[in-house]
């Protein structure tokens, strides 16, 4: 009973973060990882997980959960006709390869470096959304050129490295090329599925021989976190998608930017202060 009471606060935090990340996955097409990673990283530190592996565990567990939240969010957006299947078909292979490489690369970095990279990425996107708002599009439609494959390759690699679903970069790029924000968000929701499957497998394998991991882990992935958080994200994601379709484009941009600004500022303050 004493062991349960010791971990009860962590379970409550995990459930709350799961509900919030599911809402954000549906609302912004971001897979929920940008919510989960900082919350999990902070919570694991509070419960004594070592600095060297804490961020890796947070990112890997986030990716495993994104498989569930992104699938749920995509279904909700698809029912409203806001998933661009053509983009998914054209980008899936490059994004998959990038995700596998990104998670492998992240396993070679120390925890503090991962936190700082994650925070600066989120901060950049936050300022872009808040300052520019309705960014002027470059053209209508994404060019049908082999060089464009560098974008899904980068989205997969960076997102897998950071434990996020691909919406942070994907939504920005698609709107730049004239994809309406609601359709971009719906399409980006499925990026999380493409990215998180190879990313999760890679983190499981690269973490098998690592010391100092918390109990209940398979490699870097916390199976306890997966079991507690994943159902909450699955249930909350459709609600986020419903809210997204009731908002105007400017409101959606503002919500995205403000959230990223808060998260990134908090992480940079803790690690650079």
C-alpha positions as CSV (number, residue, x, y, z in Angstrom):
1,X,0.0,0.0,0.0
2,X,2.9,2.3,0.8
3,X,4.5,1.7,-2.6
4,X,1.2,2.5,-4.3
5,X,0.8,5.8,-2.4
6,X,4.4,6.7,-3.3
7,X,3.7,6.4,-7.1
8,X,0.0,7.6,-7.0
9,X,1.0,11.3,-7.7
10,X,3.0,10.1,-10.7
11,X,0.0,8.2,-12.0
12,X,-2.2,11.2,-11.6
13,X,0.3,13.4,-13.5
14,X,0.6,10.8,-16.3
15,X,-3.2,10.7,-16.6
16,X,-3.5,14.4,-16.7
17,X,-0.7,14.7,-19.3
18,X,-2.3,12.0,-21.4
19,X,-5.6,13.9,-21.5
20,X,-3.8,17.2,-22.3
21,X,-1.6,15.7,-25.0
22,X,-4.6,14.0,-26.6
23,X,-6.4,17.3,-26.8
24,X,-3.4,18.9,-28.4
25,X,-3.0,16.0,-30.8
26,X,-6.5,16.6,-32.1
27,X,-6.4,20.3,-31.9
28,X,-3.1,21.0,-33.5
29,X,-2.0,17.8,-35.3
30,X,1.2,17.7,-33.2
31,X,0.9,14.1,-31.9
32,X,0.9,15.4,-28.3
33,X,4.6,14.8,-27.8
34,X,5.4,18.4,-27.2
35,X,3.1,18.2,-24.1
36,X,4.3,14.8,-22.9
37,X,8.0,15.2,-23.2
38,X,8.5,18.1,-20.8
39,X,5.9,16.8,-18.3
40,X,7.5,13.3,-18.3
41,X,11.0,14.7,-18.1
42,X,10.1,16.8,-15.1
43,X,8.1,14.0,-13.4
44,X,10.8,11.4,-13.9
45,X,13.4,13.7,-12.4
46,X,11.1,14.3,-9.4
47,X,11.0,10.5,-8.8
48,X,14.7,10.1,-9.0
49,X,15.5,8.9,-12.5
50,X,19.0,9.8,-13.5
51,X,19.8,12.9,-15.6
52,X,21.7,10.9,-18.2
53,X,18.6,8.8,-19.2
54,X,15.6,10.9,-18.1
55,X,15.1,12.8,-21.4
56,X,15.7,9.7,-23.5
57,X,13.0,7.9,-21.5
58,X,10.6,10.8,-21.8
59,X,11.1,11.1,-25.6
60,X,10.9,7.3,-26.2
61,X,7.8,6.9,-24.1
62,X,6.2,9.9,-25.8
63,X,6.8,8.4,-29.2
64,X,5.2,5.1,-28.1
65,X,2.1,7.0,-26.9
66,X,1.9,9.1,-30.1
67,X,1.2,5.9,-32.1
68,X,-2.1,5.8,-30.2
69,X,-3.0,9.5,-30.0
70,X,-2.1,10.3,-33.6
71,X,-4.2,7.3,-34.9
72,X,-7.1,8.5,-32.9
73,X,-6.7,12.1,-34.0
74,X,-6.4,11.1,-37.7
75,X,-9.6,9.1,-37.6
76,X,-11.4,12.2,-36.2
77,X,-10.0,14.5,-38.9
78,X,-10.6,12.0,-41.7
79,X,-14.3,11.8,-40.8
80,X,-14.4,15.6,-41.5
81,X,-12.5,15.2,-44.8
82,X,-9.4,17.0,-43.6
83,X,-6.7,14.4,-44.3
84,X,-4.6,14.8,-47.6
85,X,-4.0,11.2,-48.6
86,X,-1.8,12.2,-51.5
87,X,0.7,14.0,-49.3
88,X,0.8,11.0,-47.0
89,X,1.5,8.6,-49.8
90,X,4.2,10.8,-51.3
91,X,6.0,11.5,-47.9
92,X,5.6,8.3,-46.0
93,X,8.7,6.4,-47.0
94,X,11.1,9.4,-46.5
95,X,9.5,10.3,-43.2
96,X,9.8,6.6,-42.0
97,X,13.5,6.5,-42.9
98,X,14.1,9.9,-41.2
99,X,12.4,8.8,-38.0
100,X,14.5,5.6,-37.7
101,X,17.7,7.6,-38.1
102,X,16.6,10.4,-35.8
103,X,15.9,8.2,-32.8
104,X,19.2,6.4,-33.4
105,X,21.0,9.7,-33.4
106,X,19.2,10.9,-30.3
107,X,20.4,7.8,-28.3
108,X,23.9,9.1,-28.9
109,X,23.3,12.5,-27.3
110,X,23.3,13.3,-23.6
111,X,20.1,14.3,-21.9
112,X,20.8,18.0,-21.5
113,X,21.6,18.4,-25.2
114,X,18.3,16.9,-26.1
115,X,16.4,19.2,-23.8
116,X,18.0,22.3,-25.2
117,X,17.5,21.2,-28.8
118,X,13.9,20.4,-28.1
119,X,13.3,23.8,-26.4
120,X,14.9,25.9,-29.2
121,X,12.9,24.1,-31.9
122,X,9.6,24.7,-30.0
123,X,10.6,28.4,-29.4
124,X,11.4,29.0,-33.1
125,X,8.0,27.7,-34.2
126,X,6.2,29.6,-31.4
127,X,7.6,32.9,-32.6
128,X,6.8,32.1,-36.2
129,X,3.2,31.4,-35.4
130,X,2.7,34.4,-33.0
131,X,4.6,37.0,-35.0
132,X,3.8,36.1,-38.6
133,X,0.4,34.5,-38.0
134,X,-1.0,34.0,-41.4
135,X,2.3,33.5,-43.3
136,X,2.0,34.4,-46.9
137,X,2.1,31.2,-49.0
138,X,4.9,30.5,-51.5
139,X,2.6,29.0,-54.0
140,X,-0.5,26.8,-54.3
141,X,0.3,23.2,-53.8
142,X,3.5,21.3,-52.9
143,X,5.9,21.0,-55.8
144,X,6.2,17.5,-57.4
145,X,10.0,17.5,-57.3
146,X,12.5,15.0,-55.8
147,X,14.1,17.7,-53.7
148,X,10.9,18.1,-51.7
149,X,11.5,14.7,-50.1
150,X,14.1,16.4,-48.0
151,X,11.2,17.9,-46.1
152,X,9.5,14.7,-44.9
153,X,13.0,13.2,-44.3
154,X,13.8,16.2,-42.0
155,X,10.3,16.1,-40.3
156,X,10.8,12.4,-39.5
157,X,14.4,12.8,-38.3
158,X,13.9,15.8,-36.1
159,X,10.5,14.8,-34.7
160,X,11.7,11.3,-33.8
161,X,14.8,12.8,-32.1
162,X,12.6,15.2,-30.1
163,X,9.8,12.7,-29.3
164,X,7.1,14.7,-31.2
165,X,4.6,13.8,-33.9
166,X,5.7,15.9,-36.9
167,X,3.0,18.5,-36.7
168,X,5.4,21.2,-35.5
169,X,7.3,21.3,-38.8
170,X,4.6,19.7,-41.0
171,X,1.8,22.2,-40.4
172,X,4.2,25.1,-40.9
173,X,5.5,23.7,-44.2
174,X,2.1,22.7,-45.6
175,X,0.5,26.1,-44.9
176,X,3.4,27.7,-46.6
177,X,2.4,25.9,-49.8
178,X,-1.2,26.9,-49.6
179,X,-2.7,23.9,-47.7
180,X,-5.5,25.2,-45.5
181,X,-4.7,25.1,-41.8
182,X,-7.4,22.6,-40.9
183,X,-6.4,20.3,-43.7
184,X,-2.7,20.7,-42.7
185,X,-3.5,19.9,-39.1
186,X,-5.5,16.8,-40.1
187,X,-2.8,15.5,-42.4
188,X,-0.1,16.2,-39.9
189,X,-1.9,14.1,-37.3
190,X,-1.0,11.0,-39.3
191,X,2.6,12.0,-39.5
192,X,2.7,10.9,-35.8
193,X,1.9,7.3,-36.8
194,X,4.5,7.2,-39.5
195,X,7.2,8.7,-37.3
196,X,6.5,7.1,-33.9
197,X,6.5,3.4,-35.0
198,X,10.1,3.2,-36.3
199,X,11.2,5.8,-33.6
200,X,9.7,3.7,-30.8
201,X,11.3,0.4,-32.0
202,X,14.7,2.2,-32.4
203,X,14.5,3.6,-28.8
204,X,13.6,0.2,-27.5
205,X,16.6,-1.5,-29.2
206,X,19.2,1.2,-28.4
207,X,18.2,1.3,-24.7
208,X,18.3,-2.4,-24.0
209,X,21.8,-2.4,-22.5
210,X,21.6,1.0,-20.8
211,X,22.0,1.2,-17.1
212,X,20.0,3.4,-14.7
213,X,16.6,3.0,-16.4
214,X,13.5,3.0,-14.2
215,X,11.6,-0.2,-13.5
216,X,9.1,-1.4,-16.1
217,X,11.1,-0.2,-19.1
218,X,11.7,-1.9,-22.4
219,X,14.8,-0.2,-23.6
220,X,14.1,3.5,-23.2
221,X,10.3,3.1,-23.4
222,X,8.4,3.1,-20.1
223,X,5.7,0.4,-20.4
224,X,4.1,1.8,-17.2
225,X,3.8,5.2,-18.8
226,X,2.5,3.7,-22.0
227,X,-0.3,1.8,-20.2
228,X,-1.4,4.7,-18.1
229,X,-1.1,7.6,-20.6
230,X,-2.1,6.0,-24.0
231,X,-5.8,5.3,-23.2
232,X,-6.2,8.9,-22.0
233,X,-4.7,10.3,-25.2
234,X,-6.9,8.1,-27.3
235,X,-10.1,9.3,-25.6
236,X,-9.1,13.0,-25.6
237,X,-7.8,13.3,-29.2
238,X,-11.3,13.3,-30.9
239,X,-12.4,16.1,-28.6
240,X,-9.4,18.1,-29.7
241,X,-10.2,17.6,-33.3
242,X,-13.8,18.7,-32.7
243,X,-12.6,21.9,-31.1
244,X,-10.1,22.5,-33.9
245,X,-12.9,22.5,-36.5
246,X,-14.8,25.1,-34.5
247,X,-11.9,27.6,-34.5
248,X,-10.9,30.1,-37.1
249,X,-7.4,29.9,-38.7
250,X,-6.1,32.9,-36.6
251,X,-7.3,31.4,-33.4
252,X,-5.7,28.0,-34.2
253,X,-2.3,29.7,-35.0
254,X,-2.5,31.8,-31.8
255,X,-3.3,28.7,-29.7
256,X,-0.4,26.8,-31.3
257,X,2.1,29.6,-30.8
258,X,1.2,30.5,-27.2
259,X,1.4,26.9,-26.1
260,X,4.8,26.3,-27.7
261,X,6.1,29.6,-26.2
262,X,5.2,28.5,-22.7
263,X,6.7,25.0,-23.0
264,X,9.9,26.1,-24.6
265,X,10.5,29.0,-22.2
266,X,10.0,26.8,-19.2
267,X,12.5,24.2,-20.4
268,X,15.2,26.7,-21.3
269,X,14.8,28.4,-18.0
270,X,15.4,25.2,-16.1
271,X,18.4,24.1,-18.1
272,X,20.2,27.4,-18.9
273,X,19.4,29.3,-15.7
